[in-house]
Amino acid sequence: MPNANSKNMKLIVDTAISLFKEHGYQNVSVNEICKSANRSSFYTIFSGQKDIINYVLSMERGKN
């Protein structure tokens, strides 16, 4: 069973990717991600927006 931290991570990543697609990476702030995800724990999981992209890319590489 996933723990709360992994659930928060997935929610933040999914929300961020959705916002990046809709508005463009440069036009989305961490505050907007947190507000849309209804989470304030962003910095306990990621160091910034670039960290989300690196995480997603590492997950994609792991699938291959």
N, CA, C and O atoms as a Tripos MOL2 file, in Angstrom:
@<TRIPOS>MOLECULE
protein
  256   255    64     0     0
PROTEIN
NO_CHARGES

@<TRIPOS>ATOM
      1 N           0.8450   -1.1800    0.0000 N.3       1 MET1
      2 CA          0.0000    0.0000    0.0000 C.3       1 MET1
      3 C           0.8870    1.2390    0.0000 C.2       1 MET1
      4 O           1.7990    1.3430    0.8200 O.2       1 MET1
      5 N           0.6310    2.1890   -0.9180 N.am      2 PRO2
      6 CA          1.4490    3.3960   -0.9730 C.3       2 PRO2
      7 C           1.2930    4.2440    0.2830 C.2       2 PRO2
      8 O           0.2140    4.3200    0.8710 O.2       2 PRO2
      9 N           2.3930    4.8790    0.6800 N.am      3 ASN3
     10 CA          2.3000    5.7430    1.8540 C.3       3 ASN3
     11 C           1.8400    7.1330    1.4400 C.2       3 ASN3
     12 O           1.7190    7.4220    0.2500 O.2       3 ASN3
     13 N           1.5860    7.9830    2.4100 N.am      4 ALA4
     14 CA          1.0640    9.3280    2.1470 C.3       4 ALA4
     15 C           2.0330   10.1370    1.3020 C.2       4 ALA4
     16 O           1.6100   10.9110    0.4440 O.2       4 ALA4
     17 N           3.3340    9.9660    1.5360 N.am      5 ASN5
     18 CA          4.3220   10.7300    0.7830 C.3       5 ASN5
     19 C           4.2820   10.3650   -0.7010 C.2       5 ASN5
     20 O           4.3750   11.2480   -1.5540 O.2       5 ASN5
     21 N           4.1460    9.0810   -1.0160 N.am      6 SER6
     22 CA          4.0930    8.6830   -2.4220 C.3       6 SER6
     23 C           2.7880    9.1350   -3.0730 C.2       6 SER6
     24 O           2.7690    9.4500   -4.2630 O.2       6 SER6
     25 N           1.7010    9.1700   -2.3100 N.am      7 LYS7
     26 CA          0.4350    9.6870   -2.8340 C.3       7 LYS7
     27 C           0.5610   11.1810   -3.1200 C.2       7 LYS7
     28 O           0.1020   11.6590   -4.1570 O.2       7 LYS7
     29 N           1.1830   11.9170   -2.2000 N.am      8 ASN8
     30 CA          1.4090   13.3470   -2.4090 C.3       8 ASN8
     31 C           2.2880   13.5780   -3.6230 C.2       8 ASN8
     32 O           2.0220   14.4730   -4.4250 O.2       8 ASN8
     33 N           3.3420   12.7710   -3.7630 N.am      9 MET9
     34 CA          4.2500   12.9050   -4.8930 C.3       9 MET9
     35 C           3.4960   12.7100   -6.2020 C.2       9 MET9
     36 O           3.6380   13.5090   -7.1280 O.2       9 MET9
     37 N           2.7010   11.6590   -6.2800 N.am     10 LYS10
     38 CA          1.9540   11.3830   -7.5050 C.3      10 LYS10
     39 C           0.9890   12.5180   -7.8120 C.2      10 LYS10
     40 O           0.8830   12.9390   -8.9640 O.2      10 LYS10
     41 N           0.2920   13.0140   -6.8180 N.am     11 LEU11
     42 CA         -0.6510   14.1080   -7.0160 C.3      11 LEU11
     43 C           0.0610   15.3670   -7.5010 C.2      11 LEU11
     44 O          -0.4110   16.0350   -8.4210 O.2      11 LEU11
     45 N           1.1820   15.6870   -6.8910 N.am     12 ILE12
     46 CA          1.9450   16.8680   -7.2920 C.3      12 ILE12
     47 C           2.4650   16.7170   -8.7110 C.2      12 ILE12
     48 O           2.3650   17.6490   -9.5090 O.2      12 ILE12
     49 N           3.0210   15.5540   -9.0360 N.am     13 VAL13
     50 CA          3.5470   15.3200  -10.3840 C.3      13 VAL13
     51 C           2.4270   15.3960  -11.4120 C.2      13 VAL13
     52 O           2.5630   16.0850  -12.4230 O.2      13 VAL13
     53 N           1.3340   14.7050  -11.1700 N.am     14 ASP14
     54 CA          0.2120   14.7180  -12.1170 C.3      14 ASP14
     55 C          -0.3320   16.1290  -12.3150 C.2      14 ASP14
     56 O          -0.6330   16.5330  -13.4390 O.2      14 ASP14
     57 N          -0.4540   16.8700  -11.2300 N.am     15 THR15
     58 CA         -0.9470   18.2460  -11.3090 C.3      15 THR15
     59 C           0.0290   19.1290  -12.0720 C.2      15 THR15
     60 O          -0.3760   19.9050  -12.9380 O.2      15 THR15
     61 N           1.3050   19.0140  -11.7540 N.am     16 ALA16
     62 CA          2.3170   19.8320  -12.4200 C.3      16 ALA16
     63 C           2.3520   19.5460  -13.9200 C.2      16 ALA16
     64 O           2.3730   20.4800  -14.7220 O.2      16 ALA16
     65 N           2.3600   18.2900  -14.3060 N.am     17 ILE17
     66 CA          2.4090   17.9370  -15.7270 C.3      17 ILE17
     67 C           1.1850   18.4800  -16.4470 C.2      17 ILE17
     68 O           1.2950   18.9910  -17.5610 O.2      17 ILE17
     69 N           0.0380   18.3740  -15.8300 N.am     18 SER18
     70 CA         -1.1880   18.9100  -16.4230 C.3      18 SER18
     71 C          -1.0810   20.4220  -16.6220 C.2      18 SER18
     72 O          -1.4380   20.9400  -17.6800 O.2      18 SER18
     73 N          -0.5930   21.1200  -15.6090 N.am     19 LEU19
     74 CA         -0.4330   22.5730  -15.7130 C.3      19 LEU19
     75 C           0.6260   22.9460  -16.7460 C.2      19 LEU19
     76 O           0.4500   23.9080  -17.4930 O.2      19 LEU19
     77 N           1.7240   22.1920  -16.7940 N.am     20 PHE20
     78 CA          2.7720   22.4560  -17.7880 C.3      20 PHE20
     79 C           2.2080   22.3110  -19.1990 C.2      20 PHE20
     80 O           2.4980   23.1260  -20.0750 O.2      20 PHE20
     81 N           1.4090   21.2820  -19.4150 N.am     21 LYS21
     82 CA          0.8160   21.0650  -20.7380 C.3      21 LYS21
     83 C          -0.1480   22.1930  -21.1050 C.2      21 LYS21
     84 O          -0.1900   22.6460  -22.2490 O.2      21 LYS21
     85 N          -0.9100   22.6310  -20.1220 N.am     22 GLU22
     86 CA         -1.9320   23.6500  -20.3730 C.3      22 GLU22
     87 C          -1.3470   25.0500  -20.5440 C.2      22 GLU22
     88 O          -1.7750   25.7990  -21.4220 O.2      22 GLU22
     89 N          -0.3630   25.4050  -19.7020 N.am     23 HIS23
     90 CA          0.1290   26.7850  -19.6600 C.3      23 HIS23
     91 C           1.5820   26.9410  -20.1040 C.2      23 HIS23
     92 O           2.0380   28.0610  -20.3320 O.2      23 HIS23
     93 N           2.3100   25.8370  -20.2280 N.am     24 GLY24
     94 CA          3.7400   25.9010  -20.5340 C.3      24 GLY24
     95 C           4.5620   25.9100  -19.2560 C.2      24 GLY24
     96 O           4.1900   26.5310  -18.2600 O.2      24 GLY24
     97 N           5.6820   25.2120  -19.3050 N.am     25 TYR25
     98 CA          6.5440   25.0520  -18.1300 C.3      25 TYR25
     99 C           6.9180   26.3970  -17.5090 C.2      25 TYR25
    100 O           6.8250   26.5670  -16.2930 O.2      25 TYR25
    101 N           7.3370   27.3450  -18.3340 N.am     26 GLN26
    102 CA          7.8050   28.6460  -17.8370 C.3      26 GLN26
    103 C           6.6970   29.4820  -17.1960 C.2      26 GLN26
    104 O           6.9740   30.4260  -16.4560 O.2      26 GLN26
    105 N           5.4560   29.1360  -17.4810 N.am     27 ASN27
    106 CA          4.3300   29.9430  -17.0070 C.3      27 ASN27
    107 C           3.6370   29.3690  -15.7740 C.2      27 ASN27
    108 O           2.5730   29.8460  -15.3800 O.2      27 ASN27
    109 N           4.2340   28.3530  -15.1700 N.am     28 VAL28
    110 CA          3.6280   27.7080  -14.0000 C.3      28 VAL28
    111 C           4.5730   27.8640  -12.8070 C.2      28 VAL28
    112 O           5.7630   27.5640  -12.9020 O.2      28 VAL28
    113 N           4.0370   28.3260  -11.7060 N.am     29 SER29
    114 CA          4.8500   28.4820  -10.4910 C.3      29 SER29
    115 C           4.5910   27.3170   -9.5310 C.2      29 SER29
    116 O           3.5980   26.5990   -9.6460 O.2      29 SER29
    117 N           5.4970   27.1580   -8.6000 N.am     30 VAL30
    118 CA          5.3170   26.1480   -7.5590 C.3      30 VAL30
    119 C           4.0440   26.4480   -6.7630 C.2      30 VAL30
    120 O           3.3130   25.5310   -6.3890 O.2      30 VAL30
    121 N           3.7850   27.7160   -6.5090 N.am     31 ASN31
    122 CA          2.5590   28.0860   -5.7830 C.3      31 ASN31
    123 C           1.3160   27.6280   -6.5310 C.2      31 ASN31
    124 O           0.3640   27.1490   -5.9160 O.2      31 ASN31
    125 N           1.3150   27.7700   -7.8520 N.am     32 GLU32
    126 CA          0.1700   27.3270   -8.6460 C.3      32 GLU32
    127 C           0.0040   25.8150   -8.5850 C.2      32 GLU32
    128 O          -1.1160   25.3080   -8.5080 O.2      32 GLU32
    129 N           1.1150   25.1020   -8.6210 N.am     33 ILE33
    130 CA          1.0640   23.6380   -8.5090 C.3      33 ILE33
    131 C           0.4660   23.2490   -7.1640 C.2      33 ILE33
    132 O          -0.4300   22.4080   -7.0970 O.2      33 ILE33
    133 N           0.9600   23.8590   -6.0980 N.am     34 CYS34
    134 CA          0.4610   23.5500   -4.7540 C.3      34 CYS34
    135 C          -1.0180   23.8740   -4.6140 C.2      34 CYS34
    136 O          -1.7790   23.0970   -4.0370 O.2      34 CYS34
    137 N          -1.4240   25.0210   -5.1420 N.am     35 LYS35
    138 CA         -2.8210   25.4350   -5.0510 C.3      35 LYS35
    139 C          -3.7160   24.4610   -5.8210 C.2      35 LYS35
    140 O          -4.7560   24.0370   -5.3160 O.2      35 LYS35
    141 N          -3.3120   24.1110   -7.0360 N.am     36 SER36
    142 CA         -4.1160   23.1880   -7.8490 C.3      36 SER36
    143 C          -4.1690   21.7830   -7.2550 C.2      36 SER36
    144 O          -5.1880   21.0990   -7.3510 O.2      36 SER36
    145 N          -3.0700   21.3590   -6.6450 N.am     37 ALA37
    146 CA         -3.0120   20.0320   -6.0390 C.3      37 ALA37
    147 C          -3.5790   20.0300   -4.6280 C.2      37 ALA37
    148 O          -3.7600   18.9720   -4.0250 O.2      37 ALA37
    149 N          -3.8590   21.2210   -4.1020 N.am     38 ASN38
    150 CA         -4.3330   21.3630   -2.7250 C.3      38 ASN38
    151 C          -3.3460   20.7440   -1.7340 C.2      38 ASN38
    152 O          -3.7300   20.0570   -0.7880 O.2      38 ASN38
    153 N          -2.0650   21.0120   -1.9850 N.am     39 ARG39
    154 CA         -0.9890   20.4850   -1.1470 C.3      39 ARG39
    155 C           0.0070   21.5890   -0.8390 C.2      39 ARG39
    156 O           0.2670   22.4420   -1.6880 O.2      39 ARG39
    157 N           0.5610   21.5840    0.3490 N.am     40 SER40
    158 CA          1.6040   22.5430    0.7170 C.3      40 SER40
    159 C           2.9410   21.8410    0.9650 C.2      40 SER40
    160 O           3.9050   22.4640    1.4090 O.2      40 SER40
    161 N           2.9850   20.5530    0.6780 N.am     41 SER41
    162 CA          4.1700   19.7580    0.9910 C.3      41 SER41
    163 C           5.1590   19.6570   -0.1660 C.2      41 SER41
    164 O           6.0200   18.7770   -0.1600 O.2      41 SER41
    165 N           5.0560   20.5320   -1.1490 N.am     42 PHE42
    166 CA          5.8880   20.4540   -2.3400 C.3      42 PHE42
    167 C           7.3660   20.3210   -2.0040 C.2      42 PHE42
    168 O           8.0280   19.3960   -2.4750 O.2      42 PHE42
    169 N           7.8890   21.2330   -1.1960 N.am     43 TYR43
    170 CA          9.3300   21.2620   -0.9320 C.3      43 TYR43
    171 C           9.8180   20.1470   -0.0010 C.2      43 TYR43
    172 O          11.0240   19.9800    0.1760 O.2      43 TYR43
    173 N           8.9150   19.3990    0.5830 N.am     44 THR44
    174 CA          9.3600   18.2230    1.3330 C.3      44 THR44
    175 C           9.5890   17.0450    0.3810 C.2      44 THR44
    176 O          10.1950   16.0420    0.7580 O.2      44 THR44
    177 N           9.0990   17.1770   -0.8530 N.am     45 ILE45
    178 CA          9.2190   16.1090   -1.8360 C.3      45 ILE45
    179 C          10.1410   16.5080   -2.9830 C.2      45 ILE45
    180 O          10.9800   15.7110   -3.4030 O.2      45 ILE45
    181 N           9.9990   17.7200   -3.4930 N.am     46 PHE46
    182 CA         10.7790   18.2040   -4.6250 C.3      46 PHE46
    183 C          11.4950   19.4940   -4.2670 C.2      46 PHE46
    184 O          11.0540   20.2440   -3.3960 O.2      46 PHE46
    185 N          12.6210   19.7440   -4.9610 N.am     47 SER47
    186 CA         13.3600   20.9820   -4.7050 C.3      47 SER47
    187 C          12.9030   22.1230   -5.6060 C.2      47 SER47
    188 O          13.2330   23.2830   -5.3550 O.2      47 SER47
    189 N          12.1550   21.8070   -6.6390 N.am     48 GLY48
    190 CA         11.6470   22.8200   -7.5580 C.3      48 GLY48
    191 C          10.9920   22.1680   -8.7580 C.2      48 GLY48
    192 O          10.8900   20.9440   -8.8340 O.2      48 GLY48
    193 N          10.5490   22.9950   -9.6990 N.am     49 GLN49
    194 CA          9.8740   22.4820  -10.8840 C.3      49 GLN49
    195 C          10.7820   21.5530  -11.6980 C.2      49 GLN49
    196 O          10.3410   20.5170  -12.1940 O.2      49 GLN49
    197 N          12.0380   21.9350  -11.8240 N.am     50 LYS50
    198 CA         12.9840   21.1240  -12.5950 C.3      50 LYS50
    199 C          13.1050   19.7240  -12.0000 C.2      50 LYS50
    200 O          13.2880   18.7520  -12.7330 O.2      50 LYS50
    201 N          13.0060   19.6200  -10.7040 N.am     51 ASP51
    202 CA         13.0790   18.3230  -10.0240 C.3      51 ASP51
    203 C          11.9170   17.4190  -10.4410 C.2      51 ASP51
    204 O          12.0810   16.2030  -10.5290 O.2      51 ASP51
    205 N          10.7520   18.0030  -10.6970 N.am     52 ILE52
    206 CA          9.6070   17.2160  -11.1740 C.3      52 ILE52
    207 C           9.9260   16.6340  -12.5500 C.2      52 ILE52
    208 O           9.6960   15.4510  -12.8030 O.2      52 ILE52
    209 N          10.4570   17.4760  -13.4310 N.am     53 ILE53
    210 CA         10.8060   17.0160  -14.7790 C.3      53 ILE53
    211 C          11.8420   15.9130  -14.7070 C.2      53 ILE53
    212 O          11.7130   14.8990  -15.3930 O.2      53 ILE53
    213 N          12.8650   16.0920  -13.8890 N.am     54 ASN54
    214 CA         13.8960   15.0550  -13.7290 C.3      54 ASN54
    215 C          13.2970   13.7530  -13.2010 C.2      54 ASN54
    216 O          13.6800   12.6690  -13.6410 O.2      54 ASN54
    217 N          12.3720   13.8560  -12.2740 N.am     55 TYR55
    218 CA         11.7050   12.6730  -11.7240 C.3      55 TYR55
    219 C          10.9290   11.9320  -12.8150 C.2      55 TYR55
    220 O          11.0360   10.7130  -12.9470 O.2      55 TYR55
    221 N          10.1510   12.6790  -13.5890 N.am     56 VAL56
    222 CA          9.3500   12.0690  -14.6540 C.3      56 VAL56
    223 C          10.2620   11.4060  -15.6890 C.2      56 VAL56
    224 O           9.9910   10.2900  -16.1340 O.2      56 VAL56
    225 N          11.3310   12.0870  -16.0660 N.am     57 LEU57
    226 CA         12.2580   11.5100  -17.0370 C.3      57 LEU57
    227 C          12.9270   10.2400  -16.5060 C.2      57 LEU57
    228 O          13.1230    9.2820  -17.2540 O.2      57 LEU57
    229 N          13.2730   10.2330  -15.2300 N.am     58 SER58
    230 CA         13.9070    9.0410  -14.6580 C.3      58 SER58
    231 C          12.9130    7.8830  -14.6110 C.2      58 SER58
    232 O          13.2990    6.7290  -14.7960 O.2      58 SER58
    233 N          11.6490    8.1790  -14.3690 N.am     59 MET59
    234 CA         10.6310    7.1280  -14.3680 C.3      59 MET59
    235 C          10.4350    6.5600  -15.7740 C.2      59 MET59
    236 O          10.2570    5.3530  -15.9390 O.2      59 MET59
    237 N          10.4680    7.4170  -16.7730 N.am     60 GLU60
    238 CA         10.3360    6.9790  -18.1610 C.3      60 GLU60
    239 C          11.5180    6.1160  -18.5710 C.2      60 GLU60
    240 O          11.3400    5.1090  -19.2550 O.2      60 GLU60
    241 N          12.7140    6.4940  -18.1650 N.am     61 ARG61
    242 CA         13.9070    5.6940  -18.4810 C.3      61 ARG61
    243 C          13.8260    4.3270  -17.8230 C.2      61 ARG61
    244 O          14.2890    3.3340  -18.3840 O.2      61 ARG61
    245 N          13.2350    4.2750  -16.6300 N.am     62 GLY62
    246 CA         13.1010    3.0120  -15.9170 C.3      62 GLY62
    247 C          12.1230    2.0510  -16.5660 C.2      62 GLY62
    248 O          12.1940    0.8440  -16.3340 O.2      62 GLY62
    249 N          11.2030    2.5740  -17.3810 N.am     63 LYS63
    250 CA         10.2310    1.7260  -18.0660 C.3      63 LYS63
    251 C          10.8490    0.9940  -19.2450 C.2      63 LYS63
    252 O          10.3560   -0.0540  -19.6630 O.2      63 LYS63
    253 N          11.9210    1.5440  -19.7740 N.am     64 ASN64
    254 CA         12.5570    0.9300  -20.9710 C.3      64 ASN64
    255 C          13.5060   -0.1710  -20.6190 C.2      64 ASN64
    256 O          14.1090   -0.7740  -21.5070 O.2      64 ASN64
@<TRIPOS>BOND
     1     1     2 1
     2     2     3 1
     3     3     4 2
     4     3     5 am
     5     5     6 1
     6     6     7 1
     7     7     8 2
     8     7     9 am
     9     9    10 1
    10    10    11 1
    11    11    12 2
    12    11    13 am
    13    13    14 1
    14    14    15 1
    15    15    16 2
    16    15    17 am
    17    17    18 1
    18    18    19 1
    19    19    20 2
    20    19    21 am
    21    21    22 1
    22    22    23 1
    23    23    24 2
    24    23    25 am
    25    25    26 1
    26    26    27 1
    27    27    28 2
    28    27    29 am
    29    29    30 1
    30    30    31 1
    31    31    32 2
    32    31    33 am
    33    33    34 1
    34    34    35 1
    35    35    36 2
    36    35    37 am
    37    37    38 1
    38    38    39 1
    39    39    40 2
    40    39    41 am
    41    41    42 1
    42    42    43 1
    43    43    44 2
    44    43    45 am
    45    45    46 1
    46    46    47 1
    47    47    48 2
    48    47    49 am
    49    49    50 1
    50    50    51 1
    51    51    52 2
    52    51    53 am
    53    53    54 1
    54    54    55 1
    55    55    56 2
    56    55    57 am
    57    57    58 1
    58    58    59 1
    59    59    60 2
    60    59    61 am
    61    61    62 1
    62    62    63 1
    63    63    64 2
    64    63    65 am
    65    65    66 1
    66    66    67 1
    67    67    68 2
    68    67    69 am
    69    69    70 1
    70    70    71 1
    71    71    72 2
    72    71    73 am
    73    73    74 1
    74    74    75 1
    75    75    76 2
    76    75    77 am
    77    77    78 1
    78    78    79 1
    79    79    80 2
    80    79    81 am
    81    81    82 1
    82    82    83 1
    83    83    84 2
    84    83    85 am
    85    85    86 1
    86    86    87 1
    87    87    88 2
    88    87    89 am
    89    89    90 1
    90    90    91 1
    91    91    92 2
    92    91    93 am
    93    93    94 1
    94    94    95 1
    95    95    96 2
    96    95    97 am
    97    97    98 1
    98    98    99 1
    99    99   100 2
   100    99   101 am
   101   101   102 1
   102   102   103 1
   103   103   104 2
   104   103   105 am
   105   105   106 1
   106   106   107 1
   107   107   108 2
   108   107   109 am
   109   109   110 1
   110   110   111 1
   111   111   112 2
   112   111   113 am
   113   113   114 1
   114   114   115 1
   115   115   116 2
   116   115   117 am
   117   117   118 1
   118   118   119 1
   119   119   120 2
   120   119   121 am
   121   121   122 1
   122   122   123 1
   123   123   124 2
   124   123   125 am
   125   125   126 1
   126   126   127 1
   127   127   128 2
   128   127   129 am
   129   129   130 1
   130   130   131 1
   131   131   132 2
   132   131   133 am
   133   133   134 1
   134   134   135 1
   135   135   136 2
   136   135   137 am
   137   137   138 1
   138   138   139 1
   139   139   140 2
   140   139   141 am
   141   141   142 1
   142   142   143 1
   143   143   144 2
   144   143   145 am
   145   145   146 1
   146   146   147 1
   147   147   148 2
   148   147   149 am
   149   149   150 1
   150   150   151 1
   151   151   152 2
   152   151   153 am
   153   153   154 1
   154   154   155 1
   155   155   156 2
   156   155   157 am
   157   157   158 1
   158   158   159 1
   159   159   160 2
   160   159   161 am
   161   161   162 1
   162   162   163 1
   163   163   164 2
   164   163   165 am
   165   165   166 1
   166   166   167 1
   167   167   168 2
   168   167   169 am
   169   169   170 1
   170   170   171 1
   171   171   172 2
   172   171   173 am
   173   173   174 1
   174   174   175 1
   175   175   176 2
   176   175   177 am
   177   177   178 1
   178   178   179 1
   179   179   180 2
   180   179   181 am
   181   181   182 1
   182   182   183 1
   183   183   184 2
   184   183   185 am
   185   185   186 1
   186   186   187 1
   187   187   188 2
   188   187   189 am
   189   189   190 1
   190   190   191 1
   191   191   192 2
   192   191   193 am
   193   193   194 1
   194   194   195 1
   195   195   196 2
   196   195   197 am
   197   197   198 1
   198   198   199 1
   199   199   200 2
   200   199   201 am
   201   201   202 1
   202   202   203 1
   203   203   204 2
   204   203   205 am
   205   205   206 1
   206   206   207 1
   207   207   208 2
   208   207   209 am
   209   209   210 1
   210   210   211 1
   211   211   212 2
   212   211   213 am
   213   213   214 1
   214   214   215 1
   215   215   216 2
   216   215   217 am
   217   217   218 1
   218   218   219 1
   219   219   220 2
   220   219   221 am
   221   221   222 1
   222   222   223 1
   223   223   224 2
   224   223   225 am
   225   225   226 1
   226   226   227 1
   227   227   228 2
   228   227   229 am
   229   229   230 1
   230   230   231 1
   231   231   232 2
   232   231   233 am
   233   233   234 1
   234   234   235 1
   235   235   236 2
   236   235   237 am
   237   237   238 1
   238   238   239 1
   239   239   240 2
   240   239   241 am
   241   241   242 1
   242   242   243 1
   243   243   244 2
   244   243   245 am
   245   245   246 1
   246   246   247 1
   247   247   248 2
   248   247   249 am
   249   249   250 1
   250   250   251 1
   251   251   252 2
   252   251   253 am
   253   253   254 1
   254   254   255 1
   255   255   256 2
@<TRIPOS>SUBSTRUCTURE
     1 MET1         2 RESIDUE 1 A MET
     2 PRO2         6 RESIDUE 1 A PRO
     3 ASN3        10 RESIDUE 1 A ASN
     4 ALA4        14 RESIDUE 1 A ALA
     5 ASN5        18 RESIDUE 1 A ASN
     6 SER6        22 RESIDUE 1 A SER
     7 LYS7        26 RESIDUE 1 A LYS
     8 ASN8        30 RESIDUE 1 A ASN
     9 MET9        34 RESIDUE 1 A MET
    10 LYS10       38 RESIDUE 1 A LYS
    11 LEU11       42 RESIDUE 1 A LEU
    12 ILE12       46 RESIDUE 1 A ILE
    13 VAL13       50 RESIDUE 1 A VAL
    14 ASP14       54 RESIDUE 1 A ASP
    15 THR15       58 RESIDUE 1 A THR
    16 ALA16       62 RESIDUE 1 A ALA
    17 ILE17       66 RESIDUE 1 A ILE
    18 SER18       70 RESIDUE 1 A SER
    19 LEU19       74 RESIDUE 1 A LEU
    20 PHE20       78 RESIDUE 1 A PHE
    21 LYS21       82 RESIDUE 1 A LYS
    22 GLU22       86 RESIDUE 1 A GLU
    23 HIS23       90 RESIDUE 1 A HIS
    24 GLY24       94 RESIDUE 1 A GLY
    25 TYR25       98 RESIDUE 1 A TYR
    26 GLN26      102 RESIDUE 1 A GLN
    27 ASN27      106 RESIDUE 1 A ASN
    28 VAL28      110 RESIDUE 1 A VAL
    29 SER29      114 RESIDUE 1 A SER
    30 VAL30      118 RESIDUE 1 A VAL
    31 ASN31      122 RESIDUE 1 A ASN
    32 GLU32      126 RESIDUE 1 A GLU
    33 ILE33      130 RESIDUE 1 A ILE
    34 CYS34      134 RESIDUE 1 A CYS
    35 LYS35      138 RESIDUE 1 A LYS
    36 SER36      142 RESIDUE 1 A SER
    37 ALA37      146 RESIDUE 1 A ALA
    38 ASN38      150 RESIDUE 1 A ASN
    39 ARG39      154 RESIDUE 1 A ARG
    40 SER40      158 RESIDUE 1 A SER
    41 SER41      162 RESIDUE 1 A SER
    42 PHE42      166 RESIDUE 1 A PHE
    43 TYR43      170 RESIDUE 1 A TYR
    44 THR44      174 RESIDUE 1 A THR
    45 ILE45      178 RESIDUE 1 A ILE
    46 PHE46      182 RESIDUE 1 A PHE
    47 SER47      186 RESIDUE 1 A SER
    48 GLY48      190 RESIDUE 1 A GLY
    49 GLN49      194 RESIDUE 1 A GLN
    50 LYS50      198 RESIDUE 1 A LYS
    51 ASP51      202 RESIDUE 1 A ASP
    52 ILE52      206 RESIDUE 1 A ILE
    53 ILE53      210 RESIDUE 1 A ILE
    54 ASN54      214 RESIDUE 1 A ASN
    55 TYR55      218 RESIDUE 1 A TYR
    56 VAL56      222 RESIDUE 1 A VAL
    57 LEU57      226 RESIDUE 1 A LEU
    58 SER58      230 RESIDUE 1 A SER
    59 MET59      234 RESIDUE 1 A MET
    60 GLU60      238 RESIDUE 1 A GLU
    61 ARG61      242 RESIDUE 1 A ARG
    62 GLY62      246 RESIDUE 1 A GLY
    63 LYS63      250 RESIDUE 1 A LYS
    64 ASN64      254 RESIDUE 1 A ASN
